[in-house]
Amino acid sequence: MKQRMKHRINIPWDGHLLSAACLSVLLAVGGCESGESLPASADPVEVSLFTKGITGSNESALSYRLLVFNEQKCINNISFVPGSSSVSLAAGTYSFAALSVPEGLNLPAAADTPDEITPDWLLGFGSKPVREFRIGAPTEVKVGDASTAYTATLESATAVVSLNLSNLPSDKEVKFKLSNMYTLVKLSDLTYSGETAYPLNLDGETVCFPCKGDVELTYTVDGGESKTIYTGSSLKAGSRLSVLLGWSEDAHTFLLLSSTVTDWVPGNGSAQEGSALNN
C-alpha cells in the first residue's frame, strides 16, 4: 500500500521560517503583525431635525414625517419630533423632505419605503376629509460633519372656506360644494392637480385644497336643481375665503353679498374638515 506523504515547505521570512499556508494568509491581509490595521468603515452621522415656517395653536398636536431620498429612491421614512429627533446616515449628499401628516393622508406608514415613493409623490386624501397639513419640499442636504442639521421650511398645503348664510329659513335643506377644488399636491414643487366638487360645512369653516381658477360654489335647496355662484375670488394654499350669501325667498336663490380672501394661520380658528362622503 502506498502511503500518501504530506510535505511542508518552509520559506524564510524576516529571520523566521514560515509555512506556505501562513504565507498565503499574509499575502491576503497584507502582512503579519505589521502594526497597521485595516481602515474602519466611517461611522454614521446623526442629523438633527428641526422645522420652521408656519405657527399656530395646534403645533403640539401635529405629527411630522421625514422622507430621505438618495438618487430619487426613498431610503428613510420616519416620524420625528422637531428639535428632539435625528436620523442616522452615512456621509454623502441626500434630498430631504418633511411634512405634517394628518389622518387620511395617502402616505405609507413610517418605516415603509416602497419604490413608488419618489420626490414627485402626489399627496391627497382620496375619499376622506381634507385636513390641514404642511409640506417642506425636497432640498439637498450634505451629510458629513458631526453637527449636521436639517431645518424644514414648511408651507401650508391647504386652505379654508367660510360660509355665512343670511335670511335662510330653518325649514330649508341646503347643500353647498366647492365645485373646482384640486385633489392632489406634488411633493417636489407643491403644484396641484385633479379636480372635484367638495362638500362644504354650513356652520363654521371647511379645510380644503386650493381651487383651479376662480372659486365657484354649487348648491341645492330641498334637493332641487343645482345652481352655481361665481365668487370672482381665487383660493390658494394658506388662504381663507369668506363668503357672505343672502337668501332671496322671492327668487328662491342665494345672492352673493361679499367674497373676501385673507391669510389663514392654520390652527388659529374654528376650521373643520369637510366630509367627502357627504354628497
N, C-alpha and C positions, 0 to 999 in steps of 0.2 A: 504494500500500500504506500502510495506516495504521500508524503507529509507536506502540507502547504506551509510555507515558511513566510513569516512576516519580516520585512526589512525596514529598519528605521534609519532614516537619513538625517544626520545631524549637520547643521550648517553654522559656521562661525558668525557671531553677531555681537559686536561690541565687547569682545573678550569672553563671550559665553557661547556655548553650543545650544542651538535651538533646533527643534524638530521642524520638519516641513509643515506639520499641522499648525504649529504655533506661528510659523511664518505667514501662513495664509491668513490667520486671524489678524496679524499685524498689518498686513497689506490692506485688509478690508477696513480697518479702523484708522489707519494712518499712523500707527506707532504703538509702542508698548510702554506705558508709564512715562510718557513724554513730558508730563506736567501740564499739558494743554487739553482742555475738554472741548467737546463739540458745542457750538453756539446754541443756546436755548431759544425756543420759539418766543416771539415777542408776546408780552403779557397783554391781555385785552385792556381797553381803555373804558372807564366808566364815564359816560357822557351825561351830565346833569341836565334835567329837563325843566323848562320854565315856559310861561305864556305871558303875553301882553296884548293889549288892544282893548276890547270891549269889557266894560264892567257893569254889574247890575246886582240887584238884591239877592239873586239866586245863585251867585257864584259858587258857594259851597256845595250846592246840590248838583253841579254839573259833573258828568263823568267824561274823562278825556281819554283819547286813544292816539298812540303814536304809530305811524307806518314808516318803516325804513326800507328804502329801495336801493338795490345795487344793480346797475345796468338794467333798469326797468323791471327787475324782479323784486317782489316784496319778500324781504328776509326776516323782518320783525313786525309783529302786530301786537302791541302791548297796551294795557291800560296803565295810566300814570297819574300821579298827583303832582301838579306843578310845584316846584321848589322842594319836593321831598323824594322824588323818584329819579332813577337814572337807567340807562341802557348800556349793556356791555358789548363793545365791538372791537374788532381788530383794527389796527391803524389802516387808514385808507380814506377814500372820498365816497360819500353816500348822498342820497337825497332823502330828506326828512319831510314828512307831512304830519300835521296834527289837526285834530278836530274834536269837538264835543260830540258825544254820542248819545242822543236821546233814545227812548224806547221806540222801536219800529223802524229805525234807520237800517237800510239794507247793507250792513257791513258785517262780514263774518265775525264770529266770536273771537275774543282776544286769544292769541296764540295760534290761531289758524292762519295759514299763509297760502291759500290756493293760488294757482297760476294766473287766474283771471284778475287778481288784484294788481293793477298797474297804476302809474301816476294819472292815467286817463279814466280811472274808475268813475262810473256815474252813480251818484248818491241820490236816493229818493226813498219814499215811504210806501210805494205800491198803493194798496187799497186802505192802508192805515192812516190815521190822522197825522197831518204835518205838525211837527213840534219844532220849537226854536232850537237851532244849532248853529255852530260857528266852525269856520274852516281856516286853517293855516296852509296855504298852497305849498307844494313841494319846493324845497330850497336846498342848495348844495351845502353840505357840512363836511369839513375836513377833520377827520379824527386822527389824533396822534399825540397831542400834548395831554398830560395827565389832568389838566384843568379844563379840558374841552367842555363846552356847554352849548346847549341849543335853546333858543328862545323863539317860540312860535308866535308870530303875529296873526292873531285871529280876527277874522272878519265875519260879520253876520251873513248867513246864507238864506235867511228867511225874512219875512215882513209881517205886517199886521193890517187887517181891515177892521174898521169900527163902523157899525151901522147904527144910525139913530133914526127911528121911525116915529113920526109925529102924526097925531089925529087918527091913528089906526083903531077902528072899533075892536073891542075884545073878542067879538064873535067871529072874526076873520082868521082863517088859517093861511098863513103866508110862509112861503119858502123862497130863499134867496140863494143864488150861486154866483161865484166868481167865474165868469164864463171862459176866460182865456189865461188861466194860471199855468205856469210851467210845472213840470213834474220831476225833472232831474237836474242836477247840477254836477258839472265835471270837476273832479278834484284838482286837476292840474292848473286850470285857469279860471275857475268859477264862472264858466259860461253855462247857460241854461238851455234845455231842450224839452221836447214833449209838450203836450197841452191837454188840459182837461177843464171841465166845469166843476168847481169845488164848492161844496155846501158851506154856507156862512151861518154863524150864530146870530140870532136876532137880539140876544141880550148880552151885551159886552163885546169883546173883541175876538177875532179869529186869527190865529197864527197860520201863515200860508207861505207859499213860494211867490216870488215876483211874477209879474204878468207880461205877456207878449203884447207889445203895443199899449195903447191907452186902455184903462180899465173899463170893462163892460160888466154890468150886473144883469142877470136874468132873474125873473121872479114869476111866481104863480100865486094867485089868490083863490082860495077854496077849490084848488085843483083845476082851475080854468086854464085859458090859453097863456102860454109863456110870453112874457114881454121883456124888452131889453131897455136898460138905462145906460146911456153913454156918458161917462163921468168927465171925459176930457182930461183926466189925470193919469199919470204913469205911476207904477208901483215898482220900486227897485228894492233890493235887499237892504235891510236896515232902515226902512221907511214905514211910516204909519199913514194909512189912508183913512180919513174920517169923512163919512158921507152922511149928510142930513137929507132925509126924504120926507115929504109930506103927502099924506093920503088924501086924495080927492074923491069923495063919495059920488059926486055928480059924474065925474069922468071914469070912475071906478079904476083909478090908476094911481101910481106914485109919481110925484113931481120932484125933480132934483132941485133942492134948495141950496145946497153947497157941497163942495168936494175939496178937501184940503189935505195936502201931503206935508208931513213933518218928519223929523228924525225920530227914530224909535230906539230907546235903550232897552234891550231885552232884559226881562226880569223885573223891570220897574213898571208896574201897571197890572191890569186885570186880564191880560191876554189869555185866551183859552184856545185849545186845539179844536179845529173844526172836525166834524165827523164825515169821513169819506164814504161811510156806509149809509149816510142819511140822504137818500135820494128824493 
